[in-house]
Amino acid sequence: MKKILLLITLFYVFQHTTVAQEREVAGPAYIDSAQAVPSAAFSKTRLITPTTEYKLFNPRNRGINKIVPGKGLPRGEDPVRQSKMGDVKLSGEKKLNFEAVSTRATPSDPTGVAGPNHYVNAWNAAFSIFDKNGNQLTPPADLASIGGEFTNERGGDPIVVYDENADRYVISQMDTLPGSFLIAVSQGPDPVNSGWYTYRFPTNGMYPDYPKLSVWSDGYYFTTNKDNTTADQSEVIYVMERDKMLRGESAQVIGFPLPGIKTTRFYSPAAFHVNGRELPPPGNSPIIYMQDDSWEGVNEDHLKLWLVNVDWNQPGNSTISESQELGVAEGVSPFHSTFDGGSFKNLSQPFDAPDLDALQATMMYATQYRRFGTHNSVVMNFVVDIEPSAAEHAAVRWYELRQRQDGDQWQVYQEGTYAPDKSDRFGGSIAIDAEGNIGLGYTVLDDSPERPIPPSLRFTGRFEGDPRGVMTVEEESIIEGISPNPSFRYGDYSHMSVDAQDGLTFWYIGEVFEGEQRINQVGTFRIAPEYNNDLALTKLVAPVESTLGENEEIIIRIRNLGRNSQTDFEVSYSINGGGTITETVNQTLESTEMMEYTFSETVDLSESGAEYEITVSVNPAADENDTNNSLTETIRHLSPNDIGISSIDAPETGEFLDSTEEVVVTIENFGGMPQEGFQVSYQLGNNFSVVENFPGVLGVGEDEVFTFSETVDLSSSGWYEITASTLLETDTKPENDSVEETIVSMDCIPRGSDCSFGDGIWAFELGDILNENIPCGNGYIDFTDQTTIIDRSEGTQEVSVQTSFVAEEREQFSMWIDFNDNAVFEDSEMVIESQPLTRYKAWETFEFDLPQDAPLGQHLLRIRAGDTNPEWSGDLNSPCSVMQYGTTHDYTVTITDSTLDIDDHLLSEAEFVILSKDQKHFKAILETTYDQPLRISVYNILGQQMIENQIMSDGNAYVYEFDMSYAARGVYLVRVGTWEVGRVKRIIVK
């Protein structure tokens, strides 16, 4: 075996070449083989009951690709966002919906697939089998029950697929010690009564994190998050010899790198997975991964493809080659696939539960390939952040690529970003049925107090032939979650598959929560017609709420959801339950086509302020589904003239705002008539108003972003009141004309307080810090080079201070410790609040307690004191506020615990420095003998995480270089450490 590996290494060195200076080609980086170990049918073996205890699978300690804060497009809204839901309600009987398992495995990693007669699902680290009606045929069983190479193995990350061409089920999981794939191939199409061939394919000593299984004609393909810092050289894509595995023979495995990939930490590429019985020709198996231009080394958002060609007779002749980069010119619109600078804690849950992992930098499973008579298609999705501000809004970016014929280049046929409202959507899985319809399942989450949504499973879809890039099917729920996730770990994936029997029914499985239990729920739906005759009225297109007249047209949208074409059918409408107007549509509507029809008879809707209930119907002579034949909507007659400001979008509270900040507002037409020629104004504080003309026409119900040409000066730190207004002389509702916003220009370095009368802190003592005769300066002094150790195990702590100004009990002080190291001194981090200082230049001692779980390591400490007379401006307990009279000082403290082990002390006492030549590019160095993985985080002064990544020791120190040249100038906090212990430094980006 050593000889084989040496030859492969030499071959790889010589064969790794560059084609036309752009496309690299590489040979195998690893070749091995595995013997089949047969195991008995589940109906003839004793199944092992899975554990019901909590277990964390494959902790997410990995880093993410290196992020450059502020870099990348788009700068504003997602260019292909779908902001409204589809309006087509699917036909058919009530869809199958059942609970597959309740588990405490964290995360549960739900996966499942429907074969001809069974649904097989798996999770960490167990499985069960159902019939196609949702009846359980085998009880939940530990994956070790499979036997053979699976015996005593519970590594997790399972995947279940159905190889339609071979009529076999395939179940996989990984083994971490030693690193290997475990694969079980059923010996027939019945997963209960067929035996299994099991295999263990080693992965050269490294465990194959996040393995995803796909079927191609010449092999079973695995993509991984393995060797993520050397993915362009190490074996990270694996191909197993499918034909021999189906026969239970010894089979080879070939491992390939991904030449030219840009990745430094967690990544998850995808192999194309064949749906349907027809296989593609052997070879040219595509691998795909997104490349985000916010990552270091990536200049443009794009989808990158490689082609794998295996030669099982001469494995060393096998190759992987860079094939295509689909960027803006090829139809890929810019996207943001990064959340929180690379952190795995991203999306806010309701009820103060932990933030969820958005599953960034991941091609979500599976990337589904299907052959059609005129082309080949593949569909895929990944999560994107569509919120242009520092807030986050997760959405699903999805694609259909097409290939005209085998061997041609892949082209972007359509793309879309599904985000129909303000809720987060992520964790998607997408598939395409035998007629070209697309189904998309995903998780919905919303932390708003008005409409909280714990993690819930929903789906949408589109018909082949619909307008490109749009999910036209009305969003439907599979299950609404009861509880939030008690952990930040979510997923790590969901799984959509298409029924192997009919090629048309979508089966989706995902994860929701009930208390501490993770529920894997299965839901099915079908987009293709279920009836021969089924006409649906999907939308009342007109009238819409506006200033309505005496002769309004009634326009409806009709879709043929049946298989038969329809012609000469009746449609009707009625107003407020009155007489019915019926007309005949004299045209043919083919299967799945839609049309709009305008009634020849108009209606009087001119009464001002009135509401009209309009019922519209389609009435075919023969219809097998009457649930979608009519709908009723209430339409209001709006006052003609009513516009207003709905929001002030810029400037926003931030650090180091400048003297030329743009004022940007959103103007909305609430009335019933289009408006033009009106004026818009803003006023900063008590300054004169700035009045400008709106240049265009604002349609009914429309909103438009307007940017004033005259900017505002917010260069001085402080609070600013901005009022924006519309100025329409005939406006009938002035109460919605104006919006007022408070903007804070922050550096959280509250310079400018007056301490000339002696206000504030004159002397400070805490542990080893003794700072006396403190000068006044400009009210703020940075003493973070002065530090002390606080042992949290000692209980109550003492701090002593002096002031040189006393006025009854108005002179007070407060103190914070930034425990979570996010550069924000939060209310929960205040350890002393508003204690009076009553003695002139004399020590006064105060006690404070640290939380029992106070994070170990180095943290910023802020102390403020001043005159709290309500006549004076500034707030003592607002840590960034400039007090009229007082001072603010920053120090650092290192929290230790003398009862803990030596590793924690090694980190808390490590030497931490940050170097920079230009205050734009930085190198963080932590010198310590500690040698386990650490994490680096960078926060701005608003507490927003700009960077998070994993770093490794080089034997002497932890070194991380990061680029802040695209970030806003200002103060940032850098932390290096474990989750529990760390060191912090402040940097200034110029």
HELIX and SHEET records of a PDB file:
HELIX    1   1 LYS A    2  GLN A   15  1                                  14    
HELIX    2   2 PHE A   42  LYS A   44  5                                   3    
HELIX    3   3 LEU A  143  ILE A  146  5                                   4    
HELIX    4   4 GLY A  148  PHE A  150  5                                   3    
HELIX    5   5 ARG A  242  ARG A  247  1                                   6    
HELIX    6   6 PRO A  315  ASN A  317  5                                   3    
HELIX    7   7 VAL A  328  GLU A  330  5                                   3    
HELIX    8   8 ASP A  340  GLY A  342  5                                   3    
HELIX    9   9 ASP A  626  ASN A  628  5                                   3    
HELIX   10  10 PRO A  734  ASN A  736  5                                   3    
HELIX   11  11 ARG A  792  GLU A  794  5                                   3    
HELIX   12  12 ASP A  827  GLU A  829  5                                   3    
HELIX   13  13 ILE A  902  SER A  908  1                                   7    
SHEET    1   A11 THR A  17  VAL A  19  0                                        
SHEET    2   A11 ARG A  23  ALA A  26 -1                                        
SHEET    3   A11 THR A 319  LEU A 326 -1                                        
SHEET    4   A11 HIS A 302  ASN A 309 -1                                        
SHEET    5   A11 SER A 285  GLN A 291 -1                                        
SHEET    6   A11 ALA A 270  ASN A 275 -1                                        
SHEET    7   A11 THR A 367  ARG A 371  1                                        
SHEET    8   A11 ASN A 376  ASP A 385 -1                                        
SHEET    9   A11 ALA A 394  GLN A 403 -1                                        
SHEET   10   A11 GLN A 411  TYR A 418 -1                                        
SHEET   11   A11 ARG A  81  GLN A  82  1                                        
SHEET    1   B 5 TYR A  30  ALA A  34  0                                        
SHEET    2   B 5 ALA A 251  PHE A 256 -1                                        
SHEET    3   B 5 ILE A 237  MET A 240 -1                                        
SHEET    4   B 5 GLY A 219  THR A 223 -1                                        
SHEET    5   B 5 LYS A 212  TRP A 216 -1                                        
SHEET    1   C 5 VAL A  37  SER A  39  0                                        
SHEET    2   C 5 TRP A 196  PRO A 202 -1                                        
SHEET    3   C 5 SER A 180  SER A 186 -1                                        
SHEET    4   C 5 ARG A 168  ASP A 175 -1                                        
SHEET    5   C 5 ILE A 159  ASP A 163 -1                                        
SHEET    1   D 2 LYS A  55  LEU A  56  0                                        
SHEET    2   D 2 ALA A 105  THR A 106  1                                        
SHEET    1   E 4 ASN A  97  THR A 103  0                                        
SHEET    2   E 4 GLN A 517  ARG A 526 -1                                        
SHEET    3   E 4 THR A 505  GLU A 514 -1                                        
SHEET    4   E 4 HIS A 495  VAL A 498 -1                                        
SHEET    1   F 4 THR A 111  ALA A 114  0                                        
SHEET    2   F 4 HIS A 118  TRP A 123 -1                                        
SHEET    3   F 4 ALA A 126  ASP A 131 -1                                        
SHEET    4   F 4 GLN A 136  ASP A 142 -1                                        
SHEET    1   G 4 ASP A 424  ILE A 432  0                                        
SHEET    2   G 4 ILE A 438  ASP A 446 -1                                        
SHEET    3   G 4 ILE A 453  ARG A 462 -1                                        
SHEET    4   G 4 GLU A 476  ILE A 479 -1                                        
SHEET    1   H 3 LEU A 535  ALA A 542  0                                        
SHEET    2   H 3 ILE A 555  ASN A 560 -1                                        
SHEET    3   H 3 MET A 594  THR A 598 -1                                        
SHEET    1   I 4 ILE A 581  LEU A 589  0                                        
SHEET    2   I 4 GLN A 566  ILE A 575 -1                                        
SHEET    3   I 4 GLU A 611  ASN A 619 -1                                        
SHEET    4   I 4 SER A 630  ARG A 636 -1                                        
SHEET    1   J 3 ILE A 643  ALA A 650  0                                        
SHEET    2   J 3 VAL A 664  ASN A 669 -1                                        
SHEET    3   J 3 ASP A 703  THR A 707 -1                                        
SHEET    1   K 5 GLY A 654  GLU A 655  0                                        
SHEET    2   K 5 SER A 738  MET A 746  1                                        
SHEET    3   K 5 GLY A 718  LEU A 727 -1                                        
SHEET    4   K 5 GLN A 679  LEU A 684 -1                                        
SHEET    5   K 5 VAL A 690  ASN A 693 -1                                        
SHEET    1   L 2 GLN A 675  GLU A 676  0                                        
SHEET    2   L 2 VAL A 697  LEU A 698 -1                                        
SHEET    1   M 4 ILE A 769  ASN A 771  0                                        
SHEET    2   M 4 ALA A 763  LEU A 766 -1                                        
SHEET    3   M 4 GLN A 797  GLN A 802 -1                                        
SHEET    4   M 4 GLU A 844  PHE A 848 -1                                        
SHEET    1   N 5 TYR A 780  ASP A 791  0                                        
SHEET    2   N 5 GLY A 886  THR A 896  1                                        
SHEET    3   N 5 LEU A 856  ASP A 867 -1                                        
SHEET    4   N 5 GLU A 811  ILE A 817 -1                                        
SHEET    5   N 5 MET A 830  PRO A 836 -1                                        
SHEET    1   O 7 TYR A 780  ASP A 791  0                                        
SHEET    2   O 7 GLY A 886  THR A 896  1                                        
SHEET    3   O 7 LEU A 856  ASP A 867 -1                                        
SHEET    4   O 7 VAL A 981  VAL A 989  1                                        
SHEET    5   O 7 GLY A 970  GLY A 977 -1                                        
SHEET    6   O 7 LEU A 934  ASN A 940 -1                                        
SHEET    7   O 7 GLN A 945  ILE A 951 -1                                        
SHEET    1   P 3 GLU A 911  SER A 916  0                                        
SHEET    2   P 3 HIS A 921  GLU A 927 -1                                        
SHEET    3   P 3 ALA A 957  ASP A 963 -1                                        
END                                                                             
